[in-house]
């Protein structure tokens, strides 16, 4: 545990943890075609009129 008390050892470990987390998030977003299709359907929601959003949410 003495290894964690030195800043020069924890910085690369933190970088590795954040890089792995980033890779997992990218894989989660782009890995599944079904999930990618859902994200594609929702990407233009901010540009739709309020009436169109209500119509899409009702069915």
Secondary structure, 3 states (H helix, E strand, C coil): CHHHHCHHHHHHHHHHHHHHHHHHHHHHHHHCHHHHHHHHHHCCHHHCCHHHHHHHHHC
